[in-house]
Amino acid sequence: MKIEINIQGLQNSEKFSSICQNYPFQLYLRSGQFCVDPKSMLGVLAIFYSASEPVFVDTTDMDEETTQKFLREINPYLKK
């Protein structure tokens, strides 16, 4: 599942990365041709400061129940 997100600032990047680290599944943060590991705070910062296109987190192999839990946790960062 691809989910559009928006993160502003160092603290929010750190919080988002920390949430992602709690999940043993492979996650990807994508924008255009760029793809980083959202479990890396440096990767999260890099993609948001350099992205010229929308940023999506890709949950790949996460089951439905875990995806719903993940969505609740990252709700403050969902693009509205």
C-alpha positions in Angstrom: 0.0 0.0 0.0 1.4 3.4 -0.9 0.5 6.2 1.5 1.2 9.9 0.9 2.8 11.6 3.8 4.2 15.0 4.8 6.8 15.6 7.4 8.2 18.9 8.5 11.3 19.4 10.6 13.9 17.4 12.4 11.7 16.3 15.4 8.9 15.0 13.2 11.4 13.1 11.0 12.8 11.5 14.2 9.4 10.5 15.5 8.3 9.1 12.1 11.5 7.1 11.8 11.1 5.8 15.3 7.5 4.6 14.5 8.8 2.8 11.4 11.5 1.1 13.4 8.8 -0.7 15.5 7.7 -2.7 12.5 9.7 -5.7 11.3 8.4 -5.4 7.8 10.3 -3.9 4.9 9.2 -0.3 4.4 10.2 2.2 1.6 9.9 5.9 1.4 9.6 7.0 -2.2 9.6 10.3 -4.1 10.0 10.2 -7.9 13.2 8.2 -8.6 14.4 8.4 -5.0 13.8 5.5 -2.5 15.1 5.4 1.1 14.6 3.4 4.2 12.2 5.2 6.5 13.8 3.5 9.5 16.8 5.8 8.9 16.2 9.3 10.2 18.9 10.6 7.8 17.0 9.0 4.9 13.8 10.6 6.0 15.4 14.0 6.3 17.2 13.6 2.9 14.1 12.7 1.0 12.0 15.5 2.4 14.6 18.2 1.9 15.3 17.1 -1.6 12.0 15.8 -2.9 10.2 17.8 -5.6 7.4 15.3 -6.0 5.0 13.9 -3.4 6.5 11.5 -0.8 4.9 8.0 -0.2 5.6 5.3 2.3 5.2 1.9 0.8 4.2 -0.8 3.2 4.9 -3.7 0.7 4.3 -7.0 2.6 2.5 -5.7 5.7 -0.7 -7.6 6.5 -4.0 -5.7 6.7 -4.3 -5.6 10.5 -0.7 -4.3 10.9 -1.2 -1.8 8.1 -4.2 -0.3 10.0 -2.2 -0.1 13.2 0.6 1.6 11.3 -1.8 4.1 9.7 -3.1 5.0 13.2 0.4 5.6 14.4 1.5 7.8 11.5 -1.8 9.7 11.3 -0.2 13.0 12.2 2.1 12.7 9.1 -0.6 11.7 6.6 -1.1 14.1 3.7 -4.5 15.6 4.2 
